Amino acid sequence: MSGRVSGKVVLITGAASGLGAESARRLAAEGAHLVLTDMAEAAGQDLAQSLTAQGHQALFLTQDVTDEARWTEVARAAMDRFGKIDVLINSAGISGSEPFLEMTLAAWRQVLSVNLDGTFLGMRAVAPLMAEGGGGSIINLSSILGKVGMAGASAYCASKGGVLMLTKATALELAPLGIRVNSVHPGFIETPMVTNALHEAENGNEMRDLIISRHALGRMGLAREIADGIVFLASDESSFMTGAELVIDGGYTAA
Ligand SMILES: NC(=O)c1ccc[n+]([C@@H]2O[C@H](COP(=O)([O-])OP(=O)(O)OC[C@H]3O[C@@H](n4cnc5c(N)ncnc54)[C@H](O)[C@@H]3O)[C@@H](O)[C@H]2O)c1
């Protein structure tokens, strides 16, 4: 099989839904071998089975990214199956939308734990294995909300700003090992994370209109439009990129 990431072994967290799932489909089509992980077991298994049925190589493992010991097991299982890990995509994430003055420490910690600790744990478990194989590419899902604020999303913004700077610092530290580390900053994208939040909000339609109006292109993005950027960062086409912020936001942060 030939493709833009032919033969690369890609580990994706949060792979059962949204951006992780679409990235898995696009990367498989470009020749990658996949290790898919998520807490959502049934959806993750379904995706791995459908990719396998199409002739791709895909393994699904249940994983909570905040569980340090599980990261060791997942990395080992990936090595046992494929013998290397070329690309890590940290896509598992949660939104969290409490008003700041009402936020409990537990709610704050929950968002930071999945979005920031999970990314840290993944990088720390996988980077040594990548280094042994001569290097690789780490792709961290941050957000436009890691670059600009949004009322009602303080924990999420803090976590995604943390992912941005974790990416830059580790890009410097891991470059001598041949590992590139970049962050992706999507605008609002039509995935279950966004559609469920709008569905649950009292003023969901109003919020949708407001969100759309903040994107210069006048719409939300599609998962495919983020997955295309992720394929680029996973491939050797981005071989001179590290510590960079790939903003794919329909012009949201241009204002
Ligand atoms: N959709 C957007 O508009 C948008 C915008 C900017 C950034 N992002 C980021 O992109 C990433 C993917 O978002 P999405 O839109 O695909 O969301 P999604 O809700 O569709 O998918 C997220 C996946 O992460 C999994 N997950 C949640 N907590 C987990 C945990 N502790 N361990 C393992 N898996 C866990 C969920 O089960 C789910 O399958 C997230 O990090 C999100 O913050 C999304």
The ligand as a Gaussian input file, in Angstrom:
#p B3LYP/6-31G(d) Opt

LIG

0 1
 N      -14.675000      19.614000      18.438000
 C      -14.128000      20.799000      18.595000
 O      -14.712000      21.842000      18.250000
 C      -12.738000      20.940000      19.160000
 C      -12.132000      22.188000      19.059000
 C      -10.850000      22.356000      19.565000
 C      -10.200000      21.292000      20.163000
 N      -10.827000      20.091000      20.266000
 C      -10.088000      19.031000      20.939000
 O       -9.941000      17.930000      20.065000
 C       -9.934000      16.718000      20.824000
 C      -10.996000      15.791000      20.267000
 O      -12.263000      16.399000      20.445000
 P      -13.564000      15.850000      19.717000
 O      -14.299000      17.021000      19.210000
 O      -13.179000      14.748000      18.796000
 O      -14.370000      15.289000      20.972000
 P      -15.257000      13.964000      21.139000
 O      -16.017000      14.161000      22.393000
 O      -16.013000      13.687000      19.879000
 O      -14.160000      12.821000      21.325000
 C      -13.348000      12.777000      22.450000
 C      -13.058000      11.328000      22.794000
 O      -12.208000      11.334000      23.968000
 C      -12.622000      10.263000      24.783000
 N      -12.220000      10.503000      26.165000
 C      -12.720000      11.410000      27.047000
 N      -12.103000      11.294000      28.237000
 C      -11.192000      10.285000      28.107000
 C      -10.246000       9.695000      28.986000
 N      -10.109000      10.088000      30.260000
 N       -9.468000       8.686000      28.518000
 C       -9.601000       8.263000      27.231000
 N      -10.490000       8.771000      26.360000
 C      -11.272000       9.779000      26.803000
 C      -14.130000      10.197000      24.626000
 O      -14.635000       8.924000      24.992000
 C      -14.308000      10.515000      23.148000
 O      -14.343000       9.336000      22.364000
 C      -10.165000      17.113000      22.277000
 O       -8.930000      17.188000      22.945000
 C      -10.799000      18.483000      22.152000
 O      -10.584000      19.261000      23.308000
 C      -12.066000      19.893000      19.767000

